[in-house]
């Protein structure tokens, strides 16, 4: 994130530790990837800016095998083609349409194309970028590289839904994405949240031999963002986070659920009233370019 080369070890994971928690992975992952019985993968932290990242960078051949063979296609599709997935995407697409100027959308890291279909149903011209041949074949209007998509721009909407954590050079990619967006374009960003407390829970779980969260996966997730780091990354591309006070009230079936939701919403509203800070997190954030 900051360009420094001085990093400390946070923990080391044997491949089976994170493969067993990922339900989309083939049990034959070792032979498919050519791994020995004990293959260790470090997680490191920058001593200067405290960014956490994978200590080893998988090469292109490894990643191609991982995404197109180790990850079972049917499970990958089932993980996106379901009610919860559609509901989550419908919520952020609705907000994105309200916030962004008129124009085409770019879904960078579009996967099997669920969000693209929602955008097109809203009569928005949308193109996806995904390096996986399997995912491109499953969905339409998806290209392999950002260069292939650039001619369809400039873009008014940018979707970065669980993709920045996968990139070996997120700083360079965000700057390149900024170049293909209009001045007041709006980006939706979601990455797994790795604030200090959550990271420490994973370290403690590893030390006592318990399962770590499936998001702690140094093959797929090369970067582990706090909101501060995510803001810094996006600001490097000229994007500023929109600090709208989203209180978070929603319909709930039970009285207990409504009470919990109301209490959490009241705390968020109090935080906004006292500090003026908008509500945001790494898993649901909007940024405007310019």
C-alpha positions as CSV (number, residue, x, y, z in Angstrom):
1,X,0.0,0.0,0.0
2,X,2.7,2.5,1.0
3,X,5.6,1.0,-1.1
4,X,7.7,0.0,1.9
5,X,9.5,-3.4,1.9
6,X,9.8,-3.9,5.6
7,X,7.1,-6.3,6.8
8,X,6.6,-8.6,9.8
9,X,5.0,-12.1,9.9
10,X,1.5,-12.2,11.3
11,X,0.9,-16.0,10.9
12,X,1.6,-18.9,8.6
13,X,-1.2,-21.2,7.3
14,X,-0.8,-24.7,6.0
15,X,-2.9,-25.1,2.8
16,X,-5.4,-27.4,4.4
17,X,-6.3,-24.8,7.1
18,X,-8.0,-22.5,4.7
19,X,-9.0,-25.0,2.1
20,X,-11.2,-27.0,4.5
21,X,-13.3,-23.9,5.3
22,X,-13.9,-23.1,1.6
23,X,-16.8,-25.2,0.5
24,X,-16.2,-24.4,-3.2
25,X,-12.8,-26.1,-3.2
26,X,-12.2,-29.6,-4.6
27,X,-10.8,-32.0,-2.0
28,X,-8.1,-32.9,-4.7
29,X,-6.6,-29.4,-4.4
30,X,-3.1,-30.7,-3.6
31,X,-2.7,-32.8,-6.7
32,X,-4.4,-30.2,-8.9
33,X,-2.0,-27.5,-7.7
34,X,1.1,-29.7,-7.3
35,X,1.5,-29.1,-3.6
36,X,3.5,-31.1,-1.1
37,X,1.8,-32.6,2.0
38,X,2.8,-29.6,4.1
39,X,2.7,-26.3,2.1
40,X,2.9,-23.2,4.2
41,X,1.6,-19.8,3.2
42,X,2.5,-16.7,5.2
43,X,0.4,-13.6,6.1
44,X,2.5,-10.5,6.6
45,X,2.0,-6.9,7.8
46,X,3.8,-3.8,6.7
47,X,5.7,-2.2,9.5
48,X,5.1,1.3,8.1
49,X,1.4,1.4,7.2
50,X,0.2,-1.8,8.9
51,X,-1.4,-3.1,5.7
52,X,-1.9,-6.9,5.9
53,X,-1.2,-9.0,2.8
54,X,-0.3,-12.5,1.6
55,X,3.4,-13.1,1.8
56,X,3.6,-15.2,-1.4
57,X,2.3,-14.1,-4.8
58,X,0.7,-17.0,-6.8
59,X,1.8,-17.0,-10.4
60,X,-0.7,-16.9,-13.3
61,X,-0.6,-20.7,-13.9
62,X,-1.4,-21.4,-10.3
63,X,-4.3,-18.9,-10.3
64,X,-5.7,-20.3,-13.5
65,X,-5.8,-23.8,-12.1
66,X,-7.2,-22.5,-8.8
67,X,-10.1,-20.5,-10.3
68,X,-11.0,-22.9,-13.2
69,X,-10.3,-26.3,-11.6
70,X,-9.9,-26.2,-7.8
71,X,-13.0,-24.1,-7.4
72,X,-15.9,-26.3,-8.4
73,X,-17.9,-24.6,-11.1
74,X,-21.3,-25.8,-9.8
75,X,-20.6,-24.6,-6.3
76,X,-19.3,-21.3,-7.5
77,X,-22.5,-20.7,-9.5
78,X,-24.7,-21.8,-6.5
79,X,-22.9,-19.3,-4.3
80,X,-24.0,-16.4,-6.5
81,X,-27.3,-17.6,-8.0
82,X,-29.4,-17.5,-4.8
83,X,-31.9,-15.2,-3.1
84,X,-29.4,-13.8,-0.6
85,X,-26.9,-12.9,-3.3
86,X,-29.5,-11.2,-5.5
87,X,-30.9,-9.3,-2.5
88,X,-27.5,-8.0,-1.5
89,X,-26.7,-6.9,-5.1
90,X,-30.2,-5.3,-5.6
91,X,-29.6,-3.2,-2.6
92,X,-26.2,-1.7,-3.7
93,X,-27.3,-1.4,-7.3
94,X,-30.3,0.7,-6.2
95,X,-28.1,3.0,-4.2
96,X,-25.5,3.2,-7.0
97,X,-28.1,4.2,-9.6
98,X,-29.4,6.9,-7.2
99,X,-25.9,8.3,-6.6
100,X,-24.2,8.1,-10.0
101,X,-24.6,10.2,-13.1
102,X,-26.1,8.7,-16.2
103,X,-23.8,6.5,-18.3
104,X,-22.5,3.0,-18.7
105,X,-21.3,0.8,-15.8
106,X,-18.2,-1.3,-15.4
107,X,-18.3,-4.4,-13.2
108,X,-14.6,-5.1,-12.6
109,X,-14.3,-8.7,-11.4
110,X,-17.8,-9.6,-12.5
111,X,-17.7,-13.3,-11.7
112,X,-20.6,-15.2,-13.3
113,X,-22.4,-11.9,-14.2
114,X,-25.2,-11.7,-11.6
115,X,-24.8,-7.9,-11.1
116,X,-24.5,-7.4,-14.8
117,X,-27.9,-8.9,-15.4
118,X,-29.4,-6.7,-12.7
119,X,-27.9,-3.6,-14.3
120,X,-29.1,-4.6,-17.8
121,X,-32.6,-5.2,-16.4
122,X,-32.4,-1.5,-15.3
123,X,-31.6,-0.5,-18.9
124,X,-28.0,0.4,-18.0
125,X,-25.3,-0.5,-20.5
126,X,-22.8,-2.6,-18.6
127,X,-19.7,-4.5,-19.3
128,X,-17.8,-6.9,-17.0
129,X,-14.2,-7.8,-16.7
130,X,-13.1,-11.2,-15.4
131,X,-9.9,-13.1,-16.1
132,X,-11.5,-16.6,-15.5
133,X,-12.5,-18.3,-18.7
134,X,-15.1,-20.3,-16.9
135,X,-16.8,-17.2,-15.5
136,X,-16.7,-15.4,-18.9
137,X,-18.3,-18.4,-20.6
138,X,-21.1,-18.5,-18.0
139,X,-22.1,-14.8,-18.4
140,X,-22.5,-12.5,-21.4
141,X,-20.7,-9.3,-22.3
142,X,-17.6,-10.0,-20.1
143,X,-14.1,-9.4,-21.4
144,X,-10.8,-10.7,-20.0
145,X,-8.9,-7.4,-19.4
146,X,-9.5,-3.8,-18.5
147,X,-7.9,-2.8,-21.8
148,X,-10.7,-4.8,-23.6
149,X,-13.4,-2.9,-21.6
150,X,-11.9,0.6,-21.9
151,X,-13.3,1.3,-25.4
152,X,-16.9,0.9,-23.9
153,X,-16.3,3.8,-21.5
154,X,-15.9,6.3,-20.0
155,X,-17.9,4.8,-17.2
156,X,-20.3,6.5,-14.8
157,X,-20.6,3.6,-12.5
158,X,-17.9,1.3,-11.2
159,X,-18.5,-1.9,-9.3
160,X,-15.7,-3.4,-7.3
161,X,-17.6,-6.2,-5.5
162,X,-15.2,-8.4,-3.6
163,X,-12.4,-8.0,-6.1
164,X,-9.7,-5.6,-4.7
165,X,-8.6,-8.2,-2.2
166,X,-7.7,-10.5,-5.1
167,X,-5.3,-8.1,-6.9
168,X,-1.5,-8.2,-6.7
169,X,-1.4,-4.5,-7.5
170,X,-4.6,-2.8,-6.2
171,X,-2.9,0.6,-6.2
172,X,-2.1,0.5,-9.9
173,X,-5.5,-1.1,-10.9
174,X,-7.5,1.6,-9.0
175,X,-5.5,4.3,-10.8
176,X,-6.2,2.6,-14.2
177,X,-9.9,2.2,-13.4
178,X,-10.1,5.9,-12.5
179,X,-8.7,6.8,-16.0
180,X,-11.7,5.0,-17.6
181,X,-14.3,6.7,-15.5
182,X,-16.0,10.1,-15.9
183,X,-15.1,12.9,-13.4
184,X,-18.1,12.4,-11.1
185,X,-18.4,8.6,-11.5
186,X,-19.5,6.7,-8.4
187,X,-17.8,3.4,-7.3
188,X,-19.4,0.7,-5.1
189,X,-16.7,-1.2,-3.2
190,X,-17.0,-4.3,-1.0
191,X,-14.1,-6.2,0.5
192,X,-13.8,-8.5,3.5
193,X,-13.4,-6.4,6.7
194,X,-10.0,-7.0,8.4
195,X,-10.1,-4.4,11.2
196,X,-7.7,-5.0,14.0
197,X,-10.1,-6.9,16.2
198,X,-11.2,-9.3,13.5
199,X,-7.6,-10.0,12.5
200,X,-6.7,-10.8,16.1
201,X,-9.6,-13.2,16.3
202,X,-8.2,-15.1,13.4
203,X,-4.7,-15.2,14.8
204,X,-6.1,-16.5,18.1
205,X,-8.1,-19.2,16.4
206,X,-5.1,-20.3,14.4
207,X,-3.0,-20.5,17.6
208,X,-5.5,-22.8,19.4
209,X,-6.1,-25.0,16.3
210,X,-9.6,-23.7,15.5
211,X,-10.9,-22.9,12.0
212,X,-10.0,-19.5,10.6
213,X,-12.6,-17.5,8.7
214,X,-12.9,-18.6,5.0
215,X,-11.9,-15.0,4.0
216,X,-8.4,-15.6,5.4
217,X,-7.1,-17.3,2.2
218,X,-3.7,-16.2,0.9
219,X,-4.3,-17.9,-2.5
220,X,-7.3,-15.8,-3.4
221,X,-7.1,-12.9,-0.9
222,X,-3.8,-11.2,-1.3
223,X,-4.9,-8.0,0.6
224,X,-6.7,-7.6,3.9
225,X,-8.2,-4.1,4.2
226,X,-9.3,-2.0,7.1
227,X,-11.6,0.9,6.2
228,X,-8.6,3.3,6.6
229,X,-6.6,1.3,4.1
230,X,-9.5,1.1,1.7
231,X,-10.0,4.8,1.8
232,X,-6.3,5.4,1.2
233,X,-6.4,3.1,-1.8
234,X,-9.4,4.7,-3.4
235,X,-8.1,8.2,-2.7
236,X,-5.0,7.3,-4.7
237,X,-7.2,7.0,-7.7
238,X,-9.0,10.2,-7.0
239,X,-12.1,8.7,-5.3
240,X,-13.5,10.1,-2.1
241,X,-15.9,8.1,0.2
242,X,-19.4,9.4,0.3
243,X,-20.3,9.9,4.0
244,X,-24.0,9.5,3.8
245,X,-25.5,8.7,7.3
246,X,-27.1,5.3,6.4
247,X,-29.0,4.5,9.6
248,X,-29.8,1.0,8.5
249,X,-33.5,0.5,9.5
250,X,-35.0,-2.5,7.6
251,X,-38.0,-4.7,7.7
252,X,-37.7,-7.6,10.2
253,X,-40.0,-10.5,10.8
254,X,-39.7,-10.8,14.6
255,X,-40.0,-8.2,17.4
256,X,-36.6,-9.3,18.8
257,X,-34.9,-8.7,15.4
258,X,-36.6,-5.3,15.1
259,X,-35.4,-4.3,18.5
260,X,-31.8,-5.3,17.7
261,X,-31.9,-3.5,14.4
262,X,-33.4,-0.4,16.0
263,X,-30.7,-0.3,18.7
264,X,-27.9,-0.7,16.2
265,X,-29.5,2.1,14.0
266,X,-29.8,4.4,17.0
267,X,-26.1,3.9,17.8
268,X,-25.2,4.7,14.2
269,X,-27.4,7.8,14.3
270,X,-25.8,9.0,17.5
271,X,-22.3,8.6,16.1
272,X,-23.3,10.7,13.1
273,X,-24.9,13.4,15.4
274,X,-21.9,13.6,17.7
275,X,-19.0,13.2,15.2
276,X,-20.5,14.1,11.8
277,X,-18.9,11.0,10.4
278,X,-20.7,9.0,7.8
279,X,-21.5,5.4,8.2
280,X,-19.4,3.1,6.2
281,X,-17.4,-0.1,6.2
282,X,-15.2,-2.1,4.0
283,X,-18.1,-4.4,3.0
284,X,-20.4,-1.6,1.8
285,X,-18.9,1.7,0.7
286,X,-19.5,4.2,-2.1
287,X,-16.8,6.6,-3.5
288,X,-17.1,9.5,-6.0
289,X,-14.4,10.4,-8.4
290,X,-13.2,14.0,-8.5
